[in-house]
């Protein structure tokens, strides 16, 4: 578990493409081949994690099971492998993430029984989010570019209205263990920064 700097730059696909061209012209190099990512997010019955994210509270948490399908048309867990239970925490000191590899059997058990999370009790699956991610590196800062974002609800909610992810919306993330404030400032110059969460943005409070 380690703290890291993280900045998200959401926008329409054309805006993000223009930024990506700028980053490549600045020397960004492809780090890994593109791949699809699927995350099943867990939350309380009252969607406390959504509320924390939308209000910008700290510390705030996200709990999800992630896997990497080879085919975007085969998102069901039974068609895939390589599952990870991930817990992300945003705190005043920074952000950190823990990752634990699990089997398909563990995945199915957690899907049906939920996860016992300290202070929150049993949390259960709420939304599945899938997207295509590209990876780049520039002067020690890792850049990821997410497109083809889609979502599906995994249960009903009584305090929130579900809003499907906008497939035309994309996001570029900058991540670093040791953030260079001058570099980050140069990379984001002229951009409109805003809080963004693929998960929390799927919900509107009733």
KOLDRENTOR-522156 format. One line per field, with one value per residue: x, y negated, z negated of N, C-alpha, C in turn; residue number from 0; residue in one letter. Coordinates in steps of 0.2 Angstrom, whole numbers, plus 5000, padded with zeros to 4 digits. Layout:
% KOLDRENTOR-522156
n.x <- (X, ...)
n.y <- (Y, ...)
n.z <- (Z, ...)
ca.x <- (X, ...)
ca.y <- (Y, ...)
ca.z <- (Z, ...)
c.x <- (X, ...)
c.y <- (Y, ...)
c.z <- (Z, ...)
nr <- (NUM, ...)
rest <- (a, ...)
% end
This chain:
% KOLDRENTOR-522156
n.x <- (5004, 5003, 5005, 4999, 4999, 4985, 4976, 4962, 4956, 4942, 4931, 4924, 4926, 4933, 4939, 4948, 4956, 4963, 4970, 4978, 4986, 4993, 5000, 5008, 5016, 5024, 5032, 5026, 5026, 5020, 5015, 5009, 5000, 4983, 4969, 4954, 4944, 4935, 4925, 4916, 4907, 4905, 4894, 4885, 4868, 4862, 4871, 4883, 4896, 4895, 4889, 4899, 4909, 4903, 4901, 4914, 4920, 4933, 4941, 4937, 4930, 4932, 4926, 4929, 4928, 4939, 4942, 4949, 4943, 4946, 4938, 4926, 4913, 4911, 4908, 4904, 4908, 4910, 4916, 4929, 4945, 4957, 4954, 4953, 4951, 4949, 4953, 4951, 4957, 4954, 4963, 4967, 4981, 4984, 4981, 4978, 4979, 4974, 4977, 4970, 4972, 4959, 4949, 4938, 4928, 4929, 4925, 4911, 4906, 4908, 4900, 4887, 4886, 4892, 4903, 4912, 4914, 4924, 4916, 4906, 4899, 4890, 4893, 4887, 4886, 4884, 4885, 4891, 4905, 4913, 4927, 4938, 4956, 4970, 4988, 5001, 5018, 5026, 5040, 5041, 5027, 5013, 5001, 4984, 4971, 4955, 4941, 4926, 4917, 4905, 4891, 4881, 4867, 4867, 4859, 4844, 4840, 4835, 4837, 4843, 4844, 4848, 4860, 4865, 4882, 4890, 4894, 4901, 4909, 4925, 4941, 4956, 4969, 4981, 4995, 5006, 5019, 5028, 5023, 5027, 5025, 5027, 5028, 5016, 5008, 5011, 5007, 4993, 4989, 4978, 4967, 4951, 4948, 4940, 4930, 4929, 4921, 4919, 4911, 4903, 4897, 4886, 4875, 4861, 4855, 4839)
n.y <- (5006, 4989, 4971, 4960, 4948, 4941, 4936, 4932, 4929, 4926, 4926, 4923, 4934, 4929, 4918, 4924, 4932, 4922, 4917, 4928, 4929, 4918, 4922, 4933, 4926, 4920, 4929, 4941, 4959, 4974, 4986, 4999, 5011, 5007, 5011, 5019, 5015, 5021, 5016, 5021, 5012, 5010, 5006, 4999, 5001, 4988, 4982, 4976, 4974, 4968, 4955, 4950, 4948, 4939, 4928, 4925, 4929, 4932, 4945, 4954, 4969, 4982, 4998, 5012, 5025, 5030, 5035, 5041, 5042, 5050, 5048, 5035, 5038, 5049, 5048, 5054, 5061, 5075, 5078, 5074, 5071, 5069, 5060, 5046, 5040, 5024, 5010, 4993, 4978, 4961, 4948, 4935, 4935, 4941, 4952, 4970, 4987, 5004, 5021, 5037, 5053, 5063, 5078, 5085, 5092, 5086, 5073, 5075, 5079, 5067, 5058, 5063, 5064, 5052, 5040, 5038, 5024, 5013, 5002, 5000, 5011, 5025, 5024, 5023, 5028, 5014, 5007, 5010, 5006, 5003, 5001, 4995, 4995, 4985, 4984, 4973, 4965, 4951, 4942, 4949, 4948, 4957, 4959, 4962, 4966, 4967, 4974, 4977, 4979, 4988, 4993, 5003, 5007, 5016, 5019, 5013, 4996, 4985, 4972, 4965, 4961, 4970, 4967, 4970, 4973, 4960, 4964, 4956, 4949, 4946, 4949, 4943, 4949, 4943, 4950, 4952, 4957, 4948, 4932, 4920, 4904, 4893, 4899, 4906, 4894, 4888, 4898, 4898, 4885, 4872, 4881, 4886, 4891, 4904, 4912, 4930, 4945, 4961, 4970, 4964, 4954, 4961, 4959, 4950, 4941, 4943)
n.z <- (5000, 5005, 5005, 5018, 5031, 5040, 5054, 5063, 5079, 5086, 5101, 5117, 5131, 5142, 5136, 5127, 5135, 5142, 5131, 5129, 5140, 5138, 5127, 5132, 5141, 5132, 5128, 5123, 5121, 5127, 5115, 5111, 5121, 5126, 5116, 5111, 5097, 5083, 5069, 5055, 5043, 5026, 5013, 4999, 4993, 4993, 5002, 4997, 5001, 5013, 5010, 5002, 5012, 5021, 5013, 5010, 4998, 4986, 4976, 4991, 4999, 5010, 5016, 5025, 5038, 5050, 5067, 5082, 5097, 5113, 5124, 5127, 5129, 5121, 5106, 5095, 5079, 5079, 5091, 5090, 5082, 5069, 5057, 5046, 5030, 5025, 5015, 5013, 5006, 5003, 4995, 4983, 4984, 4996, 5010, 5009, 5013, 5011, 5017, 5019, 5026, 5032, 5034, 5047, 5040, 5027, 5031, 5036, 5023, 5016, 5023, 5021, 5007, 5002, 4996, 4980, 4974, 4963, 4952, 4960, 4963, 4971, 4988, 5005, 5023, 5034, 5046, 5063, 5072, 5087, 5099, 5111, 5110, 5112, 5111, 5105, 5103, 5096, 5092, 5079, 5075, 5075, 5088, 5092, 5103, 5105, 5114, 5123, 5113, 5103, 5093, 5081, 5071, 5055, 5045, 5037, 5031, 5018, 5014, 5024, 5042, 5056, 5068, 5084, 5090, 5100, 5116, 5125, 5117, 5111, 5102, 5096, 5085, 5074, 5065, 5052, 5041, 5035, 5037, 5049, 5047, 5056, 5069, 5069, 5069, 5081, 5090, 5089, 5092, 5096, 5095, 5090, 5074, 5065, 5052, 5054, 5056, 5062, 5056, 5046, 5054, 5060, 5053, 5047, 5034, 5027)
ca.x <- (5000, 5007, 5001, 5001, 4996, 4981, 4972, 4957, 4954, 4936, 4929, 4921, 4931, 4937, 4944, 4953, 4960, 4967, 4975, 4982, 4990, 4998, 5005, 5012, 5020, 5028, 5036, 5023, 5027, 5015, 5018, 5007, 4995, 4977, 4965, 4947, 4944, 4928, 4925, 4910, 4908, 4902, 4892, 4880, 4861, 4861, 4876, 4887, 4902, 4893, 4888, 4906, 4912, 4899, 4902, 4921, 4923, 4939, 4943, 4932, 4932, 4929, 4928, 4927, 4931, 4941, 4945, 4951, 4941, 4949, 4933, 4921, 4907, 4910, 4909, 4902, 4914, 4911, 4920, 4935, 4949, 4962, 4950, 4956, 4947, 4953, 4950, 4954, 4955, 4957, 4963, 4971, 4988, 4985, 4977, 4981, 4975, 4976, 4974, 4971, 4970, 4954, 4947, 4931, 4924, 4928, 4921, 4904, 4904, 4907, 4894, 4881, 4886, 4894, 4910, 4911, 4919, 4924, 4912, 4900, 4895, 4890, 4892, 4885, 4887, 4879, 4886, 4897, 4908, 4918, 4929, 4945, 4961, 4977, 4993, 5007, 5022, 5029, 5044, 5039, 5020, 5009, 4995, 4979, 4966, 4949, 4936, 4921, 4914, 4898, 4889, 4875, 4866, 4867, 4853, 4840, 4842, 4829, 4838, 4846, 4842, 4854, 4861, 4870, 4888, 4890, 4899, 4905, 4913, 4932, 4944, 4963, 4971, 4988, 4996, 5013, 5021, 5031, 5021, 5031, 5020, 5028, 5026, 5008, 5005, 5012, 5003, 4986, 4988, 4972, 4962, 4946, 4948, 4934, 4930, 4925, 4921, 4915, 4906, 4898, 4893, 4881, 4869, 4858, 4851, 4832)
ca.y <- (5000, 4983, 4965, 4958, 4942, 4943, 4931, 4934, 4924, 4929, 4922, 4926, 4938, 4924, 4914, 4929, 4933, 4916, 4917, 4934, 4927, 4913, 4925, 4936, 4921, 4918, 4935, 4947, 4965, 4980, 4990, 5006, 5012, 5005, 5017, 5018, 5016, 5021, 5016, 5021, 5008, 5012, 5001, 5000, 5000, 4981, 4979, 4971, 4972, 4963, 4949, 4947, 4946, 4933, 4922, 4924, 4930, 4936, 4950, 4958, 4976, 4986, 5005, 5015, 5031, 5029, 5040, 5038, 5046, 5049, 5046, 5031, 5041, 5054, 5044, 5058, 5064, 5082, 5078, 5071, 5073, 5063, 5056, 5043, 5036, 5018, 5005, 4986, 4973, 4954, 4945, 4928, 4936, 4943, 4958, 4976, 4993, 5011, 5025, 5044, 5057, 5068, 5083, 5084, 5094, 5080, 5068, 5077, 5078, 5060, 5056, 5065, 5063, 5046, 5039, 5035, 5018, 5010, 4996, 5000, 5018, 5029, 5020, 5027, 5025, 5009, 5005, 5013, 5001, 5006, 4996, 4997, 4990, 4985, 4982, 4969, 4963, 4945, 4940, 4952, 4948, 4962, 4957, 4967, 4963, 4971, 4972, 4982, 4981, 4991, 4995, 5007, 5007, 5023, 5019, 5007, 4991, 4981, 4965, 4962, 4963, 4973, 4964, 4974, 4969, 4957, 4967, 4951, 4945, 4950, 4947, 4945, 4948, 4943, 4953, 4952, 4958, 4941, 4928, 4914, 4899, 4889, 4904, 4906, 4888, 4888, 4903, 4896, 4878, 4871, 4886, 4885, 4897, 4905, 4919, 4935, 4952, 4966, 4974, 4959, 4951, 4965, 4959, 4944, 4941, 4942)
ca.z <- (5000, 5005, 5007, 5025, 5034, 5045, 5057, 5068, 5084, 5090, 5106, 5123, 5134, 5146, 5131, 5124, 5141, 5143, 5126, 5129, 5145, 5135, 5122, 5136, 5144, 5127, 5127, 5119, 5124, 5125, 5109, 5112, 5126, 5124, 5114, 5108, 5089, 5080, 5062, 5051, 5037, 5020, 5009, 4994, 4996, 4994, 5006, 4993, 5005, 5019, 5006, 5000, 5018, 5023, 5008, 5009, 4992, 4985, 4981, 4994, 5001, 5016, 5016, 5032, 5040, 5056, 5071, 5089, 5103, 5119, 5128, 5124, 5129, 5116, 5100, 5089, 5076, 5081, 5097, 5089, 5076, 5066, 5053, 5040, 5025, 5024, 5010, 5014, 5001, 5003, 4988, 4984, 4986, 5003, 5011, 5009, 5016, 5010, 5022, 5017, 5031, 5030, 5039, 5049, 5034, 5022, 5035, 5035, 5017, 5014, 5027, 5018, 5000, 5001, 4993, 4974, 4973, 4957, 4951, 4965, 4963, 4977, 4994, 5010, 5029, 5036, 5053, 5067, 5077, 5092, 5103, 5115, 5107, 5115, 5106, 5108, 5098, 5098, 5087, 5073, 5074, 5079, 5091, 5094, 5107, 5105, 5119, 5124, 5106, 5102, 5086, 5080, 5064, 5053, 5041, 5036, 5026, 5016, 5013, 5030, 5048, 5060, 5075, 5088, 5092, 5107, 5120, 5128, 5113, 5110, 5096, 5095, 5078, 5073, 5059, 5050, 5034, 5033, 5041, 5050, 5048, 5062, 5074, 5069, 5071, 5089, 5094, 5088, 5093, 5100, 5095, 5085, 5070, 5061, 5049, 5059, 5054, 5066, 5052, 5043, 5059, 5062, 5048, 5046, 5028, 5028)
c.x <- (5004, 5003, 5003, 4996, 4991, 4977, 4968, 4955, 4948, 4934, 4926, 4927, 4936, 4942, 4949, 4958, 4965, 4972, 4980, 4988, 4996, 5003, 5010, 5018, 5025, 5033, 5033, 5024, 5022, 5019, 5016, 5002, 4988, 4973, 4958, 4947, 4936, 4929, 4917, 4911, 4903, 4900, 4887, 4873, 4860, 4866, 4880, 4893, 4901, 4892, 4895, 4910, 4909, 4900, 4909, 4924, 4929, 4939, 4937, 4934, 4928, 4931, 4925, 4931, 4933, 4944, 4946, 4949, 4945, 4944, 4927, 4914, 4906, 4912, 4908, 4908, 4915, 4916, 4927, 4939, 4953, 4958, 4954, 4951, 4952, 4949, 4954, 4952, 4958, 4957, 4967, 4978, 4989, 4980, 4981, 4976, 4978, 4973, 4975, 4968, 4965, 4952, 4940, 4926, 4923, 4924, 4914, 4902, 4903, 4901, 4887, 4880, 4888, 4901, 4909, 4916, 4918, 4920, 4906, 4896, 4895, 4889, 4891, 4886, 4882, 4879, 4892, 4899, 4913, 4920, 4936, 4950, 4967, 4982, 4999, 5011, 5026, 5033, 5042, 5032, 5017, 5002, 4990, 4974, 4960, 4943, 4931, 4918, 4907, 4897, 4882, 4874, 4865, 4862, 4849, 4842, 4836, 4831, 4841, 4843, 4848, 4854, 4866, 4876, 4887, 4895, 4903, 4910, 4920, 4935, 4952, 4965, 4979, 4990, 5004, 5014, 5024, 5029, 5026, 5026, 5021, 5026, 5019, 5005, 5005, 5008, 4995, 4984, 4982, 4966, 4957, 4945, 4942, 4934, 4926, 4926, 4916, 4909, 4901, 4894, 4887, 4875, 4867, 4853, 4843, 4829)
c.y <- (4994, 4977, 4963, 4952, 4944, 4937, 4933, 4928, 4927, 4924, 4926, 4929, 4933, 4920, 4918, 4931, 4928, 4915, 4922, 4932, 4922, 4917, 4930, 4932, 4919, 4924, 4941, 4953, 4970, 4985, 4998, 5005, 5010, 5012, 5014, 5019, 5016, 5021, 5016, 5017, 5010, 5006, 5003, 4999, 4993, 4978, 4974, 4969, 4967, 4956, 4946, 4944, 4939, 4927, 4921, 4925, 4934, 4938, 4952, 4964, 4978, 4993, 5008, 5021, 5030, 5035, 5037, 5043, 5045, 5047, 5041, 5034, 5047, 5051, 5049, 5061, 5071, 5083, 5076, 5074, 5068, 5058, 5053, 5039, 5030, 5013, 4998, 4981, 4966, 4951, 4939, 4929, 4938, 4949, 4965, 4982, 4999, 5016, 5033, 5048, 5062, 5073, 5082, 5087, 5089, 5075, 5069, 5076, 5071, 5056, 5057, 5063, 5056, 5046, 5036, 5030, 5014, 5003, 4996, 5006, 5021, 5024, 5025, 5024, 5020, 5008, 5009, 5008, 5004, 5000, 4999, 4992, 4991, 4982, 4979, 4967, 4956, 4942, 4942, 4951, 4952, 4959, 4962, 4963, 4968, 4969, 4978, 4984, 4983, 4993, 4999, 5008, 5015, 5024, 5013, 5002, 4987, 4974, 4961, 4965, 4965, 4969, 4967, 4970, 4966, 4960, 4962, 4947, 4950, 4946, 4948, 4944, 4948, 4946, 4954, 4953, 4951, 4936, 4922, 4908, 4894, 4893, 4904, 4900, 4887, 4892, 4901, 4889, 4877, 4875, 4884, 4892, 4898, 4912, 4924, 4942, 4956, 4969, 4969, 4955, 4955, 4964, 4951, 4945, 4939, 4937)
c.z <- (5000, 5008, 5014, 5026, 5040, 5048, 5063, 5073, 5088, 5096, 5112, 5127, 5138, 5142, 5129, 5129, 5142, 5137, 5126, 5135, 5142, 5131, 5126, 5139, 5139, 5125, 5123, 5124, 5122, 5120, 5110, 5118, 5123, 5121, 5111, 5101, 5087, 5072, 5059, 5044, 5032, 5016, 5004, 4997, 4997, 4999, 5003, 4997, 5010, 5015, 5004, 5006, 5021, 5019, 5007, 5002, 4991, 4977, 4985, 4998, 5007, 5015, 5022, 5033, 5048, 5060, 5078, 5094, 5109, 5125, 5125, 5124, 5125, 5109, 5094, 5086, 5078, 5087, 5096, 5083, 5074, 5062, 5047, 5036, 5023, 5019, 5011, 5009, 5003, 4997, 4989, 4986, 4993, 5004, 5011, 5011, 5013, 5015, 5019, 5023, 5028, 5035, 5041, 5044, 5029, 5025, 5034, 5028, 5014, 5017, 5023, 5010, 4998, 4997, 4986, 4973, 4967, 4957, 4955, 4965, 4969, 4983, 5000, 5017, 5031, 5043, 5056, 5072, 5081, 5097, 5106, 5112, 5111, 5110, 5109, 5102, 5100, 5092, 5080, 5071, 5078, 5082, 5093, 5098, 5108, 5110, 5119, 5117, 5106, 5095, 5086, 5073, 5062, 5047, 5041, 5031, 5025, 5015, 5019, 5037, 5052, 5066, 5078, 5090, 5099, 5111, 5124, 5124, 5112, 5104, 5097, 5088, 5078, 5066, 5058, 5043, 5031, 5038, 5042, 5052, 5054, 5068, 5075, 5071, 5079, 5093, 5094, 5089, 5098, 5099, 5089, 5081, 5066, 5058, 5054, 5056, 5058, 5062, 5049, 5048, 5062, 5058, 5047, 5040, 5029, 5022)
nr <- (0, 1, 2, 3, 4, 5, 6, 7, 8, 9, 10, 11, 12, 13, 14, 15, 16, 17, 18, 19, 20, 21, 22, 23, 24, 25, 26, 27, 28, 29, 30, 31, 32, 33, 34, 35, 36, 37, 38, 39, 40, 41, 42, 43, 44, 45, 46, 47, 48, 49, 50, 51, 52, 53, 54, 55, 56, 57, 58, 59, 60, 61, 62, 63, 64, 65, 66, 67, 68, 69, 70, 71, 72, 73, 74, 75, 76, 77, 78, 79, 80, 81, 82, 83, 84, 85, 86, 87, 88, 89, 90, 91, 92, 93, 94, 95, 96, 97, 98, 99, 100, 101, 102, 103, 104, 105, 106, 107, 108, 109, 110, 111, 112, 113, 114, 115, 116, 117, 118, 119, 120, 121, 122, 123, 124, 125, 126, 127, 128, 129, 130, 131, 132, 133, 134, 135, 136, 137, 138, 139, 140, 141, 142, 143, 144, 145, 146, 147, 148, 149, 150, 151, 152, 153, 154, 155, 156, 157, 158, 159, 160, 161, 162, 163, 164, 165, 166, 167, 168, 169, 170, 171, 172, 173, 174, 175, 176, 177, 178, 179, 180, 181, 182, 183, 184, 185, 186, 187, 188, 189, 190, 191, 192, 193, 194, 195, 196, 197, 198, 199, 200, 201, 202, 203, 204, 205)
rest <- (x, x, x, x, x, x, x, x, x, x, x, x, x, x, x, x, x, x, x, x, x, x, x, x, x, x, x, x, x, x, x, x, x, x, x, x, x, x, x, x, x, x, x, x, x, x, x, x, x, x, x, x, x, x, x, x, x, x, x, x, x, x, x, x, x, x, x, x, x, x, x, x, x, x, x, x, x, x, x, x, x, x, x, x, x, x, x, x, x, x, x, x, x, x, x, x, x, x, x, x, x, x, x, x, x, x, x, x, x, x, x, x, x, x, x, x, x, x, x, x, x, x, x, x, x, x, x, x, x, x, x, x, x, x, x, x, x, x, x, x, x, x, x, x, x, x, x, x, x, x, x, x, x, x, x, x, x, x, x, x, x, x, x, x, x, x, x, x, x, x, x, x, x, x, x, x, x, x, x, x, x, x, x, x, x, x, x, x, x, x, x, x, x, x, x, x, x, x, x, x, x, x, x, x, x, x)
% end
